[in-house]
Amino acid sequence: MKRPLIVKIAADRNSSNQQGGVWHRRRGRTHASVLRGSQLAAHDMASTTTSAKRSRKNRAVLTSGPGGPWSATAPRRIRTGYQGEDERGWESWCRHLAKRRVRPLAKLFKGRHPALFWALPAETPIDEAEKVIDLVRRPRAADRDTAGLDNAVVCWLSRADVAPADFGFALECLAWCWALPELSEHVGEHTWWQLYGRLVTLASAEARPDDPLAESLLHVELPTMCAYLFPEVAESERLVDAAHRALDRCASPAADREPLVHGSRLEELRALVACWTRTRVVSHLMRRSPWDDSTLREYARLVEHALRLTRPDRRQVFTESDSPRWMPQLLKAAIGELDHAKTRRLAQLVIEGGKGADTARRRAPRTSFELESGGLAVLRANWQRRSPQLAVNYAQSQLFTELTLGKQCLWSGPAELEVRFDGQTLTARQPWEQICWESDDDIEYLELELRLSEDITVQRLMALGREDGFLFLADAVLGVRPGKFEYRAALPLGQDVSFLGEQETREGTIEGPKEVRARVLPLALGEWRCGPTSGSLEMRDGRLELTQEAVGCRLFAPLFVDLNRRRMRDEVTWRQLTVGQDRVAVPRDEAVGYRVQIGRSQWLLYRSLSAATIRTVLGKNLLNELLIGRFGAGGQVDALLEIEG
């Protein structure tokens, strides 16, 4: 039996490149495909068993559409349809968008609220973006105003030329990108491709906004969404590369840029997590992903910090009492994309209130953290929902603190500080700076420093007793020459929270709507109101305000806050101790000591304000700058925290 002769039409390589002929191999059969309006210049018959090598460069040039060259995933009817002057190309493109298997983003991120609006900061301008999303989410095509849609796109395109590249504009760009597949049925061809081209230009622009959130939305999420929704356009490959470069910039910021997690942009943290999560979910569905190991590690850190900066009621720290909680859809998507055991455990502890934390303490992550580069810290006793938690934001010139007990926020906002020296109000020369951070099983400790004019420094001490259930707050005002100090500090109390001072003594209680939540002791003031003092602790204009005066080189202003609900009815007392050095009493502008007793519990607190040297308090020799200790059953002092000078 004779072997059949396999033949094909062979065109001269040069003439085919010039006239538009290109060879294809499909399903093992060799054939010639000629684009519309092109003819072969020459051909002959020849026997062969191989096809001509196809040129990717020539194919990209010859199969261009309004959005640029088509990719290999674009159907042949679209590539060829756009070579003529009729409307077959646009009609084929619209039919293809309606029937293809690319999942719409609205179905990819299911939920009552659009995923584009996950965890938005307060007062975010989203009216325009909501209008676009609403156009896409309408159930019947007849409800859409085609002329209005076309006009809305044209108006937005004209406004996009002068709009600032901020967070609100980035949301609008993403909303139009989400709507593009369905808009093909309701706007004209020219308008549709003009909108697509503008979004691609914005996504791949080299200009970088100063805002990391706006940059992530415009140059990470937007190019990723465009590449996912329209893989038929060869531009998608370049968009993935652009998203990769932007991810590298965000994950590894330059020395002149702030890190992703920073106290000055805390209100944008969860929105940034939402942006990266949406991008990660879509990247998983694409063949090419711009996520490498370093980017995934940065994403994990971003999610973990966002979880840690959460109140026990699942709201973000330093937000209003009615602010949104963690959205279940966002948290589920973020944890699912990470596939990280530590992050899953952390999310469980934060959201579920530490169920099983005592039995799995060895596996549980640390309750407290401090991020010096971002000016943020959280001091927390344990993972139980009723655990006290102190959040600190010192990234700006103004110090912010927040104390919560379960769902009750005792205070939150700027910690006001005013220091006058010899009648002159001192001003800050630089922001707060962290000088000490200690975290162990007994105590969480953070110390910050602020340099003022007249060579005066303020060192703020914050210590949270994990097992003892107290918070020790103090300011050490350190000068270089003697004078008169006037000190005032205020904490903004939370909603439905008030401070009630005792009638005979100078301590008071912080009370919520239902019960007493904490007891505050001004240790530097005399215990009894009938005795002399040079200061006060009271509530003024919704703030808990402490004032003190002193003459000398230094001043120490401490507050002892008892947070143990079981001790709220116990008797309380405190004493200012005499500090000795070489059998001589030390002035109070050199070292101070206090003894606090609440019920059966007693503590010793000591702070050296001058150079640390051997001193004696209650018969105990000390060579420390700071000591926080607990009295044991036998009267000995067990050190919870010791800081050397």
FILUMLUM-178243 format. One line per field, with one value per residue (C-alpha): x, y, z. Coordinates in nm, 4 decimals, always signed. Layout:
BEGIN
xx <- X ...
yy <- Y ...
zz <- Z ...
//
This chain:
BEGIN
xx <- +0.0000 +0.1402 +0.1987 -0.0269 +0.1426 +0.1084 +0.1135 +0.0587 +0.0742 +0.4112 +0.4544 +0.7793 +0.8902 +0.9617 +0.6436 +0.4244 +0.5660 +0.4986 +0.1491 +0.0103 +0.0361 +0.1051 +0.1280 -0.0594 -0.0635 -0.3872 -0.4789 -0.1953 -0.3097 -0.1164 -0.3044 -0.2638 -0.4534 -0.4747 -0.5947 -0.8715 -0.7469 -0.4197 -0.3189 -0.0302 +0.2201 +0.3425 +0.2923 +0.3849 +0.3199 +0.5717 +0.5663 +0.6601 +0.5837 +0.6574 +0.4984 +0.6708 +0.7900 +0.5466 +0.6698 +0.5327 +0.6543 +0.4719 +0.1570 +0.1504 +0.1872 -0.0686 -0.3381 -0.3777 -0.7062 -0.8233 -0.6589 -0.3288 -0.1990 -0.4109 -0.2634 -0.2648 -0.5766 -0.7875 -1.0191 -0.9347 -1.2692 -1.1878 -0.8341 -0.9497 -1.2730 -1.0952 -0.8904 -1.1839 -1.3706 -1.7109 -1.8494 -1.7910 -1.4919 -1.6839 -1.9791 -1.7490 -1.5778 -1.9081 -2.0331 -1.7022 -1.7145 -2.0673 -1.9906 -1.6322 -1.5372 -1.3603 -1.5503 -1.6848 -1.5373 -1.8816 -1.9160 -1.5555 -1.6008 -1.9436 -2.1145 -2.3765 -2.1351 -1.9083 -1.5544 -1.4277 -1.5693 -1.4166 -1.2818 -1.2882 -1.1544 -1.4073 -1.5248 -1.3938 -1.5504 -1.7107 -2.0216 -1.8886 -1.7581 -2.0913 -2.2761 -2.0595 -2.0971 -2.4726 -2.4919 -2.3292 -2.5274 -2.8727 -3.0531 -3.2103 -3.0371 -3.3554 -3.3113 -2.9872 -2.9908 -2.7615 -2.7316 -2.6702 -2.3981 -2.2185 -2.2399 -2.1186 -1.8108 -1.7321 -1.7709 -1.5463 -1.2797 -1.2692 -1.2482 -0.9781 -0.7324 -0.7161 -0.8198 -0.5568 -0.4256 -0.5723 -0.7648 -1.1079 -0.9935 -0.8277 -1.1580 -1.3341 -1.0774 -1.1282 -1.5060 -1.4919 -1.2545 -1.4984 -1.7784 -1.5927 -1.7060 -2.0757 -2.0414 -1.9626 -2.3357 -2.4454 -2.1870 -2.0426 -1.7285 -1.5237 -1.6258 -1.5554 -1.2063 -1.1262 -1.2166 -1.0105 -0.7110 -0.7312 -0.7421 -0.4435 -0.2501 -0.3255 -0.2383 +0.0996 +0.2023 +0.5414 +0.4299 +0.3900 +0.1456 +0.2852 +0.0035 +0.0870 -0.2830 -0.3482 -0.0359 -0.1468 -0.4926 -0.3733 -0.0487 -0.0948 -0.4636 -0.5761 -0.3194 -0.3843 -0.7601 -0.7132 -0.4828 -0.7255 -1.0380 -0.8840 -0.6183 -0.7106 -0.5104 -0.1326 -0.1019 -0.1974 +0.1562 +0.3011 +0.0388 +0.1415 +0.5028 +0.3946 +0.2030 +0.5115 +0.7291 +0.4718 +0.4454 +0.8212 +0.8098 +0.5319 +0.6745 +1.0272 +0.9830 +1.2802 +1.4606 +1.2738 +0.9324 +0.7385 +0.6636 +0.3238 +0.2219 +0.2657 +0.0867 +0.0308 -0.1894 -0.3494 -0.7001 -0.5956 -0.4466 -0.7485 -0.8222 -0.4658 -0.5201 -0.8395 -0.6559 -0.3755 -0.6228 -0.8326 -0.5145 -0.3860 -0.7146 -0.7157 -0.3445 -0.4090 -0.6400 -0.3848 -0.1032 +0.1477 +0.1498 +0.3529 +0.3779 +0.7170 +0.8249 +0.9308 +0.5992 +0.4052 +0.6014 +0.5212 +0.1552 +0.1547 +0.3063 +0.0457 -0.2408 -0.0859 -0.0344 -0.3905 -0.5139 -0.3031 -0.4231 -0.7755 -0.9851 -1.1474 -1.4769 -1.3088 -1.2973 -0.9688 -0.7917 -0.8337 -1.1651 -1.5131 -1.7285 -1.9641 -1.6899 -1.7132 -1.5819 -1.3646 -1.5657 -1.5947 -1.5527 -1.2312 -1.0818 -1.1733 -1.0204 -0.7014 -0.6434 -0.7233 -0.4709 -0.1939 -0.2169 -0.0014 -0.0592 +0.0615 -0.1664 -0.4639 -0.4041 -0.3684 -0.6947 -0.8712 -0.7440 -0.8315 -1.1764 -1.2967 -1.1637 -0.8896 -1.0956 -0.8550 -0.5655 -0.4763 -0.4502 -0.2507 -0.0333 +0.2820 +0.1371 -0.0261 +0.1670 +0.2758 -0.0095 +0.1888 +0.4003 +0.5991 +0.6760 +0.9364 +0.9526 +0.5780 +0.5528 +0.2977 +0.2687 +0.0036 +0.0357 -0.2066 -0.2269 -0.3722 -0.5945 -0.9144 -1.1828 -1.1930 -0.8172 -0.6900 -0.5235 -0.3237 -0.2620 +0.0007 +0.0591 +0.3708 +0.4408 +0.3445 +0.4189 +0.0999 +0.0964 -0.2193 -0.3130 -0.6156 -0.7116 -0.9849 -1.1333 -1.3277 -1.5877 -1.5510 -1.3104 -1.1940 -1.0061 -0.8910 -0.7298 -0.4492 -0.2694 -0.2411 +0.0787 +0.1705 +0.4866 +0.5760 +0.9141 +0.9510 +0.6287 +0.7323 +0.5426 +0.7824 +0.7540 +0.8488 +1.1648 +1.1029 +0.8415 +0.8236 +1.0951 +1.1010 +1.3894 +1.2877 +1.0633 +1.0349 +0.7895 +0.7823 +0.5415 +0.5086 +0.4892 +0.4694 +0.6725 +0.7159 +0.9117 +0.9038 +1.1024 +1.0159 +1.2696 +1.1390 +1.2847 +1.5107 +1.6985 +1.4148 +1.3184 +0.9989 +1.0196 +0.6794 +0.6595 +0.3809 +0.3803 +0.1008 +0.1065 -0.0140 -0.1021 -0.1370 -0.3934 -0.2623 -0.1408 +0.1361 +0.1602 +0.4165 +0.5989 +0.9522 +1.0244 +1.4029 +1.5710 +1.9292 +1.8842 +1.6505 +1.3262 +0.9508 +0.7722 +0.4005 +0.2733 -0.0619 -0.1585 -0.5047 -0.6593 -0.9831 -1.2363 -1.4417 -1.8097 -2.0413 -1.7370 -1.6885 -1.4433 -1.5735 -1.3368 -1.3645 -1.4810 -1.2132 -0.9220 -0.7677 -0.8167 -1.1149 -1.2929 -1.3525 -1.7089 -1.8927 -2.2682 -2.3072 -2.0105 -1.6840 -1.4108 -1.0917 -0.9502 -0.6925 -0.4380 -0.2328 +0.0725 +0.2610 -0.0334 -0.1190 -0.3762 -0.6081 -0.7741 -0.7372 -0.3583 -0.1398 -0.0705 +0.0446 -0.1805 -0.5129 -0.6769 -1.0221 -1.2471 -1.2636 -1.4490 -1.4597 -1.0905 -0.9127 -0.6661 -0.3649 -0.1844 +0.1291 +0.3767 +0.7311 +1.0429 +1.3758 +1.5523 +1.3037 +0.9429 +0.7753 +0.4002 +0.2741 -0.0700 -0.1472 -0.4571 -0.6075 -0.7839 -0.8744 -1.2531 -1.2326 -1.0471 -1.2872 -1.4439 -1.1203 -0.9664 -0.6863 -0.3994 -0.0625 +0.2417 +0.5257 +0.8423 +1.1671 +1.4621 +1.7966 +2.1518 +2.4475 +2.1982 +2.0629 +1.7153 +1.7292 +1.5357 +1.2279 +1.3790 +1.6520 +1.4592 +1.1076 +0.9487 +0.5873 +0.4067 +0.0584 -0.1808 -0.5169 -0.6761 -0.4076 -0.1966 +0.0978 +0.3522 +0.6725 +0.7543 +1.0873 +1.2280 +1.5642 +1.5430 +1.9165 +2.2134 +2.1456 +2.3463 +2.3085 +2.0020 +1.7769 +1.3969 +1.2178 +1.5524 +1.6114 +1.9309 +1.8733 +2.1056 +1.8343 +1.6784 +1.3361 +1.1940 +0.8397 +0.7995 +0.5339 +0.5397 +0.5337 +0.3701 +0.6851 +0.7309 +1.0048 +0.9861 +0.9693 +1.0827 +0.8404 +1.0574 +1.4062 +1.5593 +1.9248 +2.0425
yy <- +0.0000 +0.3346 +0.6019 +0.9032 +1.2151 +1.5076 +1.8431 +2.2047 +2.5483 +2.7028 +3.0767 +3.2572 +3.3711 +3.7300 +3.7764 +3.6247 +3.8645 +4.1572 +4.0584 +3.9082 +3.5290 +3.3291 +2.9524 +2.7674 +2.4074 +2.2849 +1.9312 +1.7730 +1.9075 +2.1693 +2.4460 +2.8073 +3.0908 +3.4212 +3.7325 +3.9415 +4.1835 +3.9920 +3.7521 +3.5224 +3.6658 +3.3304 +2.9650 +2.6257 +2.2651 +2.0625 +1.7434 +1.7865 +1.6474 +1.9607 +2.3007 +2.6357 +2.7871 +3.0538 +3.4014 +3.5396 +3.8840 +3.8854 +3.7405 +4.0147 +4.2852 +4.1400 +4.0593 +4.3917 +4.5259 +4.8535 +4.7519 +4.6574 +4.3176 +4.0164 +3.7387 +3.3684 +3.3213 +3.5451 +3.3392 +3.3416 +3.4935 +3.8017 +3.8370 +3.8101 +4.0001 +4.3176 +4.3280 +4.4499 +4.7775 +4.6370 +4.5721 +4.1971 +4.2361 +4.4309 +4.1939 +3.8928 +4.0586 +4.1311 +3.7746 +3.6404 +3.8506 +3.7287 +3.3567 +3.3098 +3.1242 +3.4092 +3.4467 +3.7999 +3.9694 +4.0104 +3.6289 +3.5707 +3.7778 +3.6835 +3.8712 +4.1286 +4.4156 +4.4478 +4.3373 +4.6655 +4.8399 +4.6090 +4.7931 +5.1434 +5.4262 +5.6633 +5.9512 +5.7865 +5.9491 +5.6463 +5.7975 +5.7702 +5.4170 +5.3089 +5.4388 +5.2291 +4.9155 +4.9723 +4.9828 +4.6410 +4.4816 +4.5646 +4.2388 +4.3231 +4.4751 +4.6656 +4.8681 +5.0131 +5.3430 +5.2774 +5.6411 +5.7371 +5.4753 +5.5926 +5.9520 +5.8581 +5.6908 +5.9902 +6.2315 +6.0223 +5.9990 +6.3766 +6.4149 +6.1487 +6.3746 +6.6184 +6.3990 +6.3504 +5.9968 +5.9570 +5.6808 +5.7899 +5.8118 +5.4700 +5.3210 +5.4716 +5.3180 +4.9763 +5.0117 +5.0852 +4.7932 +4.5602 +4.6914 +4.6663 +4.3135 +4.3963 +4.7499 +4.6056 +4.5345 +4.8888 +5.1357 +5.1995 +5.0357 +5.3546 +5.4475 +5.0993 +5.0730 +5.4286 +5.3409 +5.0231 +5.2101 +5.4783 +5.2188 +5.0357 +5.3622 +5.4471 +5.0950 +5.0879 +5.4489 +5.4928 +5.7880 +5.6729 +5.8336 +5.9243 +5.7255 +5.3498 +5.2618 +5.4626 +5.3134 +4.9605 +5.0203 +5.1887 +5.0057 +4.6648 +4.5776 +4.7634 +4.6073 +4.2656 +4.3017 +4.4213 +4.1289 +3.8799 +4.0153 +4.0534 +3.7884 +3.8032 +4.1274 +4.0887 +4.3958 +4.1694 +4.0313 +4.3782 +4.4626 +4.1627 +4.2820 +4.6332 +4.4907 +4.2905 +4.6022 +4.7930 +4.5065 +4.5142 +4.8892 +4.8532 +4.5457 +4.6927 +5.0707 +5.2994 +5.4685 +5.7945 +5.6245 +5.5013 +5.1279 +4.9809 +4.9580 +5.3044 +5.4983 +5.8012 +5.5914 +5.3554 +5.4247 +5.2806 +4.9568 +4.7298 +4.8819 +4.7951 +4.4375 +4.4233 +4.5529 +4.2992 +4.0197 +4.0863 +4.1026 +3.7768 +3.5933 +3.7040 +3.6291 +3.2714 +3.2246 +3.3496 +3.1485 +3.4219 +3.5590 +3.8604 +3.7179 +3.5874 +3.4615 +3.8038 +3.9587 +3.6786 +3.7335 +4.1045 +4.0231 +3.7883 +4.0635 +4.3075 +4.0766 +3.9919 +4.3570 +4.4385 +4.1570 +4.2695 +4.6286 +4.5118 +4.5742 +4.2824 +4.3850 +4.3276 +4.6986 +4.8632 +5.0581 +5.4364 +5.4278 +5.5381 +5.3082 +5.2518 +5.1835 +4.8614 +4.5355 +4.2859 +4.1707 +3.7891 +3.7717 +3.9730 +3.7827 +3.4453 +3.5379 +3.6757 +3.3738 +3.1352 +3.2991 +3.2951 +2.9277 +3.0154 +2.8282 +3.1152 +3.3672 +3.1301 +3.0842 +3.4583 +3.5253 +3.2658 +3.4236 +3.7781 +3.7059 +3.4282 +3.5863 +3.3391 +3.0229 +2.7519 +2.9970 +2.8734 +2.5090 +2.5948 +2.8735 +2.7220 +2.7380 +3.0787 +3.3803 +3.6617 +3.8841 +4.2090 +4.3593 +4.6741 +4.8060 +5.0775 +5.1569 +5.2231 +5.3929 +5.1401 +4.9113 +4.6983 +4.5836 +4.3022 +4.0717 +3.7599 +3.6474 +3.6357 +3.8756 +4.0664 +4.1142 +4.4714 +4.6092 +4.9300 +5.0499 +5.3185 +5.5251 +5.7410 +5.7819 +6.1501 +6.4519 +6.3828 +6.0696 +5.8545 +5.5900 +5.3657 +5.1404 +4.8802 +4.6211 +4.3756 +4.5676 +4.8771 +5.1487 +5.3403 +5.6080 +5.6625 +5.9509 +6.2050 +6.1954 +6.5664 +6.6853 +7.0363 +7.1252 +7.4741 +7.5659 +7.8920 +8.0138 +7.9287 +7.6666 +7.4131 +7.2943 +6.9607 +6.9517 +6.6102 +6.3305 +6.0658 +5.8012 +5.4505 +5.3947 +5.0692 +4.7702 +4.4636 +4.1772 +3.8647 +3.6464 +3.8987 +4.2408 +4.4330 +4.7534 +5.0424 +5.3615 +5.6617 +5.9839 +6.3358 +6.6177 +6.9623 +7.3085 +7.4344 +7.0989 +6.9248 +6.5638 +6.3726 +5.9963 +5.8235 +5.4835 +5.2350 +4.8991 +4.6412 +4.3674 +4.0540 +3.8421 +4.1286 +4.3207 +4.6776 +4.9524 +5.1829 +5.5135 +5.7792 +6.0777 +6.1580 +6.5239 +6.5617 +6.9029 +7.0239 +7.3192 +7.3907 +7.5767 +7.5518 +7.2802 +7.2929 +6.9680 +6.8741 +6.5480 +6.4449 +6.1261 +6.1473 +5.9143 +5.6843 +5.7018 +5.6390 +5.6444 +5.8831 +5.9408 +5.9761 +6.0973 +5.9846 +6.2399 +6.1869 +6.0515 +6.1573 +5.8341 +5.7793 +5.5206 +5.4930 +5.3753 +5.2396 +5.2189 +4.9129 +4.8775 +5.0148 +4.9242 +5.0622 +5.2481 +5.5262 +5.6249 +5.9494 +5.8239 +6.1555 +6.3297 +6.2789 +6.0078 +6.2206 +6.5326 +6.7037 +6.6914 +6.9336 +6.8649 +7.0381 +6.8879 +6.7248 +6.4331 +6.5069 +6.4896 +6.8004 +6.8270 +6.4491 +6.4052 +6.2466 +6.5210 +6.5037 +6.8210 +6.8543 +7.1214 +7.0830 +7.2892 +7.1363 +6.9847 +6.7051 +6.5937 +6.2518 +6.2174 +5.8566 +5.6957 +5.3442 +5.2000 +4.8866 +4.6800 +4.3680 +4.3609 +4.1332 +4.4024 +4.6894 +4.6645 +4.6025 +4.8700 +5.0692 +5.2777 +5.4068 +5.5737 +5.7866 +5.6183 +5.7720 +5.6875 +5.6815 +5.7141 +5.6927 +5.7106 +6.0422 +6.0997 +6.1677 +6.4695 +6.3804 +6.5292 +6.2590 +5.9394 +5.8395 +5.5284 +5.4221 +5.1401 +5.0454 +4.8100 +4.6911 +4.4222 +4.1603 +4.2607 +4.4980 +4.6444 +4.8456 +5.1038 +5.2852 +5.5302 +5.7034 +6.0486 +6.1219 +5.8954 +5.5462 +5.4600 +5.2416 +5.3579 +5.2041 +5.1715 +4.9827 +4.8329 +4.6996 +4.8073 +4.9066 +4.9857 +5.0268 +5.3074 +5.1434 +4.8665 +4.7313 +4.4547 +4.2527 +4.1765 +3.8046 +3.6230 +3.6501 +4.0224 +3.9858 +4.1805 +3.9751 +4.1872 +4.1995 +4.4427 +4.5849 +4.8453 +4.9299 +5.2889
zz <- +0.0000 -0.1007 +0.1633 +0.0955 -0.0269 +0.2137 +0.0434 +0.1406 -0.0050 +0.0651 +0.0349 -0.0082 +0.3418 +0.2369 +0.0355 +0.3059 +0.5643 +0.3352 +0.2219 +0.5399 +0.4952 +0.8126 +0.8740 +1.1508 +1.2761 +1.4303 +1.5415 +1.3437 +1.0059 +0.8163 +0.6445 +0.5318 +0.7016 +0.5224 +0.7060 +0.5539 +0.2835 +0.2293 -0.0483 -0.1058 -0.3524 -0.4771 -0.4088 -0.5439 -0.4654 -0.2715 -0.0679 +0.3019 +0.6443 +0.8537 +0.8789 +0.8523 +1.1792 +1.2861 +1.3824 +1.7134 +1.6155 +1.2828 +1.4340 +1.7044 +1.4435 +1.2046 +1.4651 +1.6396 +1.7698 +1.9255 +2.2535 +2.0923 +1.9827 +2.0722 +2.2793 +2.1969 +2.4134 +2.1901 +1.9634 +1.5933 +1.4960 +1.7046 +1.5728 +1.2132 +1.2594 +1.3619 +1.0394 +0.8321 +0.8378 +0.9322 +1.2833 +1.2933 +1.5253 +1.7911 +1.7693 +1.8090 +2.1041 +2.2812 +2.2286 +2.3548 +2.6739 +2.7453 +2.7014 +2.8168 +3.1359 +3.3187 +3.6457 +3.7041 +4.0091 +4.1658 +4.1696 +4.2656 +4.5836 +4.7124 +4.9931 +5.0755 +5.0186 +4.7138 +4.7905 +4.6480 +4.9564 +5.2150 +5.5222 +5.3771 +5.5960 +5.7451 +5.5240 +5.2070 +4.8955 +4.7305 +4.5721 +4.2166 +4.2689 +4.4205 +4.1146 +3.8843 +4.0968 +4.1135 +3.7338 +3.7143 +3.9980 +3.8543 +3.7773 +3.4397 +3.1418 +3.0612 +3.3787 +3.2519 +3.0678 +2.7709 +2.6729 +3.0334 +3.0690 +2.7582 +2.8739 +3.2242 +3.0776 +2.8570 +3.1496 +3.3713 +3.1016 +3.0705 +3.4490 +3.4811 +3.2975 +3.5907 +3.8869 +4.1603 +4.2009 +4.5491 +4.7231 +4.5973 +4.2344 +4.2597 +4.3790 +4.0781 +3.8431 +3.9979 +3.9825 +3.6086 +3.5620 +3.7403 +3.5156 +3.1839 +3.0799 +3.1189 +2.9832 +2.6401 +2.5993 +2.6822 +2.5490 +2.2069 +2.0727 +2.0700 +2.4249 +2.5571 +2.4112 +2.5159 +2.8761 +2.8606 +2.7218 +2.9906 +3.2700 +3.1216 +3.0976 +3.4608 +3.5763 +3.4032 +3.4749 +3.6360 +3.8472 +4.2071 +4.4542 +4.7948 +4.9573 +4.9749 +4.9690 +4.6514 +4.4937 +4.5798 +4.4348 +4.1146 +4.0385 +4.2046 +4.2087 +3.8945 +3.6557 +3.8094 +3.7581 +3.3986 +3.3218 +3.4796 +3.3095 +2.9637 +2.9006 +2.5294 +2.4956 +2.4829 +2.7074 +2.9983 +3.0126 +3.0569 +3.3185 +3.5284 +3.5111 +3.6145 +3.9123 +4.0085 +4.0132 +4.2172 +4.4665 +4.5119 +4.5767 +4.8344 +5.0071 +5.0244 +5.0539 +4.9970 +5.2832 +5.2222 +5.2414 +5.5415 +5.5773 +5.4971 +5.8633 +6.0108 +6.2806 +6.0580 +5.8255 +6.0721 +5.9410 +5.6022 +5.7352 +5.6868 +5.3462 +5.2481 +5.3674 +5.1581 +4.8499 +4.8786 +4.9540 +4.6431 +4.4381 +4.5853 +4.5173 +4.1528 +4.1111 +4.2201 +3.9218 +3.6707 +3.5190 +3.5956 +3.9482 +4.0646 +4.4184 +4.5275 +4.8706 +5.0020 +4.8970 +5.0651 +5.3860 +5.3766 +5.3132 +5.6145 +5.8323 +5.7056 +5.8025 +6.1410 +6.2346 +6.1306 +6.3553 +6.6493 +6.6157 +6.6912 +6.9980 +7.1786 +7.0099 +6.6665 +6.5814 +6.4938 +6.7665 +6.7739 +6.5861 +6.6900 +6.8996 +6.6043 +6.3472 +6.1386 +6.2786 +6.0922 +5.7899 +5.7878 +5.4084 +5.4156 +5.7086 +5.5590 +5.2233 +5.3799 +5.6033 +5.3193 +5.0875 +5.3466 +5.4448 +5.7455 +6.0735 +6.2950 +6.1254 +6.1449 +6.5158 +6.5677 +6.3836 +6.5958 +6.9177 +6.8137 +6.6700 +6.9011 +7.2185 +7.3059 +7.3465 +7.4489 +7.4863 +7.8372 +7.7310 +7.4178 +7.5566 +7.4132 +7.0632 +7.1052 +6.9700 +7.1978 +7.3083 +7.2805 +7.0052 +6.9323 +6.5837 +6.6223 +6.2489 +6.2457 +6.5858 +6.7133 +7.0143 +7.1842 +7.5459 +7.6261 +7.9270 +7.7598 +7.4730 +7.6755 +7.5539 +7.8862 +7.8896 +7.9357 +7.6248 +7.5885 +7.2314 +7.1694 +6.8551 +6.8773 +6.5053 +6.5044 +6.7176 +6.9139 +7.1282 +7.1100 +7.3671 +7.4091 +7.6993 +7.6572 +7.8895 +7.6800 +7.4820 +7.6995 +7.5835 +7.8910 +7.6986 +7.3420 +7.1593 +7.1981 +7.5301 +7.6021 +7.7672 +7.8793 +8.0691 +8.1894 +8.3317 +8.5220 +8.3621 +8.0035 +7.8039 +7.6568 +7.2955 +7.1411 +6.9304 +6.7741 +6.7813 +7.0495 +7.0336 +7.1761 +7.4187 +7.5892 +7.5178 +7.7428 +7.7175 +7.9347 +8.1293 +8.4151 +8.2584 +7.9307 +7.9343 +7.6894 +7.7479 +7.5173 +7.5174 +7.4028 +7.3873 +7.4767 +7.4653 +7.7466 +7.7330 +7.9160 +7.8381 +7.9145 +7.9537 +7.9561 +8.1273 +8.0458 +8.2279 +8.2158 +8.4796 +8.3032 +8.6068 +8.8567 +8.6520 +8.6812 +8.4498 +8.5658 +8.3759 +8.4628 +8.3164 +8.4281 +8.3448 +8.3495 +8.3486 +8.3807 +8.6175 +8.9084 +8.8550 +8.8959 +8.6948 +8.6132 +8.4672 +8.3105 +8.1358 +8.0116 +7.8721 +7.6657 +7.8258 +7.6087 +7.5278 +7.8268 +8.0575 +8.3495 +8.6337 +8.9891 +9.2594 +9.6207 +9.8764 +10.1405 +9.9372 +9.6074 +9.4124 +9.1871 +8.9755 +8.6013 +8.5570 +8.2550 +8.1993 +8.4241 +8.6578 +8.7894 +8.5416 +8.6988 +8.9966 +8.9517 +9.2185 +9.1821 +9.3705 +9.3815 +9.5513 +9.9142 +9.9787 +10.1964 +10.0653 +10.3998 +10.3680 +10.1710 +9.8055 +9.4886 +9.2241 +9.1419 +8.9615 +8.8214 +8.5171 +8.2988 +7.9664 +7.9244 +8.0059 +8.2988 +8.3946 +8.6259 +8.7369 +8.9480 +9.0527 +9.1814 +9.2439 +9.1536 +8.8544 +8.7872 +8.8376 +8.8462 +8.7756 +8.8233 +8.7949 +8.9189 +8.7442 +8.8996 +8.6310 +8.8307 +8.8630 +9.1670 +9.3639 +9.2941 +9.6418 +9.8319 +10.0492 +9.8884 +10.0234 +9.9061 +10.0594 +9.9308 +10.0548 +10.1721 +9.9499 +10.1266 +10.0016 +10.2388 +10.5283 +10.4051 +10.2573 +9.8844 +9.7479 +9.5427 +9.2291 +9.2402 +9.3237 +9.4303 +9.5755 +9.6369 +9.8107 +9.6885 +9.8684 +9.7359 +9.9492 +10.0081 +9.7101 +9.7512 +9.5097 +9.5297 +9.2630 +9.2444 +8.9871 +8.9860 +8.8273 +8.8412 +8.7714 +8.9067 +9.2159 +9.5259 +9.7191 +9.9818 +9.9841 +10.2635 +10.3605 +10.0091 +9.8328 +9.4698 +9.1815 +8.9205 +8.7270 +8.7595 +8.9770 +8.9782 +9.2347 +9.4125 +9.7840 +9.8539 +10.1429 +10.3526 +10.2941 +10.0319 +9.7073 +9.3877 +9.0943 +8.8042 +8.6080 +8.6590 +8.4276 +8.4724 +8.4318
//
